[in-house]
């Protein structure tokens, strides 16, 4: 076999392998991330790779500016969500106050009936805009958080819900930052709570919502990478995503034919040399 033919065959096989991998991804996801105060470089890997390991999803990722006043370019289009099966919001843009622009984000979900998944600071994004539309989609209002760096004791409030079936009765997060929930819309179904030491009350930390026929899963847990990397977080949030997509079985498993690639280390862990430094233990 000639050298040229060998090279051609190699690239044909490589292309075939790429096509095969693309065909296996049955769900198309968009991850919007960026903003202040969090390690979004690694978190976008934790979410995208973590979900893909658990169910069949391919990603487009928009990692925007770190300035809290940033208006993410992708949202400028009226049809920004069109073509996706799921949009994951892991953004932190609390300084944006443009009402029409925020309304356009929500309309993108409603007009195209695209499910939404909200992580941590997305609950604080756009909170100073003079509209409740983002909060109605999210299902709650939160304007502040308690002192960070505390272990949070998370309580499972819906053990029979397929999303929560494999979540323990109680789970202590490796680290935490508890959001103070000021209002909960009646369309919300609580899944888990955590007690606030500062406010002396329980606050919602996981829930589902439905707004204008858009299915939503949300969690305020996820400030720290070590929390997001915990199987309790990733497994549950992935099942929340599957619920929004109608791909979650009653026993909490992914619908047959939508299995992921299998659990393995994240790419940044494989690239690291030596043993990872354990997270410093936090007080209860």
N, C-alpha and C positions, 0 to 999 in steps of 0.2 A: 504493500500500500504506500502511495507517495506521501511525502510530508504535507503537501497542500491538501490532499484528500483527508488526511488525518485531522488537520486543523479545522477543515470545514465540518467534518462529522462531530468534532468536539463541540463546536458552537451550536450545531443543530441539536445535539443532545442537551446542551445547557439551556437553550431556548425552550425545548420540550419540557424540561424539568421545571423551568420558571412558569410556563403555562399551566402545568399540572398543579403547582402550588397555588396559583391564582384561582384555578377552577375549584379548589377545595374550600376556599373562603366563600361561604354562602351568605354572609351578612356584610354590609358595607357600613363602616363607622367613621364618624368625624370626631376628632378630639380637639377641643379648643382649650389651650392652656397658656399660662403666662401671667404676669403681674408681679406684685411685690411679695416678699415675706416667706417664700417657700422654695424648695429645691425642685423647680419644675423640669430641669434637665433630666433628673432621674425619675421624677414622678410620671413623666410622659412615657417612659420606658416601662415602669411598673404597671401602669394601667394598660397600655397597648399590648405588651407582651403577656402580662398576667391574664388578661381577658382572652387573648388568642390561644393561650395554652388550655383554656377551659371551654371555649366554644369557637366555632368556625367564623371568624371575622377578619376582614382586611381593613386597614386604616388609612385615612388621610389625617395628618396632624398639622395643626396651625399653632405654632409657638410664637406668640406675639411679644411685644415690648414689656419691660418690667415696670414701667411707670404706671401707677394706679389710675391715672387719667386717660389711659390709652383706649381709643375706640378701634377695636380689632377690624382690620380691613375687610375680612370675609363677610362681616355682617352688613356691609354697605349695600349689598344686593338684596332686592326684594325676595328672590328665590334662593337665598344663601343655603338653605337646608335641603333643597331639592336634590334627589338622587341618592340620599342616604337613608339607611334603615334605623340608625341610632345616632344621636349626638350626645357626647359626653362633655359637660362643662366642668373644667377644673381650672377656673380663672379667678383672678383677684383684682378687680377693677372698681374699687369702692368709690373712686372719685368722679366717675362718669355720671352726669346729671341730665343728659339730653333725652327728654321724654320720648320724642318721636323715634329716635334711634333705638332706644330700649324696646319700644313697642314693636319695632321692626324685627327684633330678635325673636320676640314671643310669636309674632305673626308668622315667622318662618316655620316654627313648629306647628302652629295651628293650621295654616293653609295647606301644608303638605302632610299633616297627621304624622309627624316624625316624633317618636318617643324621645324623652330627655332623661339624662342621668346627671345629677348634680353632686359634686364632691366639694366638701369643706368650704373654702373661701368663695365659691360661686354663690353661696348663701348670703355673703356680704357684698357681692358685686352689685353695682347699680342701686345700692340701698338708699342713696340720697336723691335719686331721681323722683320727681313728684308724680309718681304713678305706682299703682299696686300690681300692674300686669305681670312683672317679673316675679313678684311674691306670690301672686295667684297661681302661676305656673309651678313655682317651687312648692307652694303649699304652706309656707310659714314666713314669719317676719322675724329677722334677727339683726340687731344693730351693733352688737358688741359681744365680747367673749370674756370669760373669767380668766384669772391668772393662768398662764400656760406652764407647761413643764410638769404637769401632774399626771399620775396614773389615774385613769378614769375607770370606774367600775360600771360596765355596761350590762344592763339587764334585758334579757329577751322577753318581750311583752306579747309575742304571738308565736308560740312554739309550734302550732299546727300549720302556720302559713308556710307554703313551699319555700319561700325565700329564707325563712328562719329555722327550718326543720333541722338543719345540721349546725346551727349556731348554739353554743352552750347556753345554759340557763343564766350564767354570769361569766363575763370575760373582762379581765383587767388588761387595758391597753398598755403597750410598752412605754408609751408617752402620750401626752394629750393636751388638747386645748378645747375647752368646752364652750360652745356657743350658747348664749342666753336667748331662748326662744320667747318672744314677746306676744306672738299671736299665731294661732293655728287655724287654717281654713277648714270648714266642715267636710270638705272633700278628702281630707287627709286620713290615712289609716296608719296609726303608730305601730312601729315594729320593735323599737328598742329605745331605752332611756338611760341617762347617766345622772348621778347626783352632783349638784353644784355646791362646792364648799363655800363659795362667796355668797351665793344667792339663797342657799339653804333650801333648795327645791330640786326636783327632777326635771331634766330638760330632754326633749326629743333629740335623738341622735341618728335614727334611721326611720324612714317612713316611705309610703307610696302615696301618690296623688294622681288624680285625673282632672284635667282642666280642658274644657272645650274638646273633648274626645282625644286628648293627648295623654298618654300614660307616662308617669314620672316615677323614678326611684331616686331618693336623695339620702345623703349622709353628711353630717357635719364633722364626722371623724376623718382625719387624714391630713393634719398639719405636718406630722413628722413621717419621714420615710419608713421608719421601723414599724409604725402602725400600719401603713399601707402595705408593707411587705408581709405582714402577719397573715397566715392562712385564714384566720377568722375574718379578717377584713376582706381579703381578695375573693375568697369563696363566696361570701355573702353578697358583696357588691356585684360580683359576676352574676349571681342568681337574680339579683335585682334587675340587672340589664336584660337577662333572659325573660324575666316576667314582663318587662315593657314590650318585648318583641313577640310575646306569645309562644315562647320556646321553652318554657319551664314546666316540667312534668309535676304532678301532684306530690311525688316523692322527693322533689328537690333536685332531680337530675335534668340534664339537658335533653331536649327532644332528640330522638334517634336520627342520625344522619347529620347532626350539627355539632358533633364532638370536636374538641380542640386538638391541638398538636401534642398535648401531654405536658405535665408539670416538669419544669427544669429550671436551672439557674437563669437569672436575668443576664442580658448581654454585658452589662457593666460589672457584674460579679465575675463573669468568665474572663473579662479583660484585666481585672484586678490581679495584682501579684501578692502572694502571701495570704495570710488569714485575715478576714475582716475584723475590724476592731469592734468588740461588743458595745452595744448602746449602754450608756451609763444608767444604772438603775435609778428610778425616780421614786420619791416617797409617795405613799398613799394619800 
